Amino acid sequence: MEKGAVLQTVADRLGIPEDVLIRESLLSFLQARKRLLMAERFELLSRYDVRSAAELRERIEAGTLPEHPTWEDYIELTNLEDDLKLLEEQAGTLTLAFSET
């Protein structure tokens, strides 16, 4: 069965239009991904008992935390925060795109 037929079948069985199924599926995917990234972020913050990447950096620079592996975790934390912002932007863009149709 081709992708379009699968999409139509699922939409028909759920009793919703295809565009609603696509929008809700994408939003659900982005939300699930966001939850995973937030859990990873929380784990890193908890590991060092800090509230933000900025606080982690300050504590590294002040010498109250060891540089290794804390710098690597700081980089990972800033990457996670960037990814979270991107996901939020994508979810907003997706919502706007589908509200215009």
Summary of the structure (lengths in Angstrom):
residues: 101
radius of gyration: 19.8
end to end distance: 27.5
largest distance: 60.5
contacts: 246
relative contact order: 0.12
helix: 82%
strand: 0%
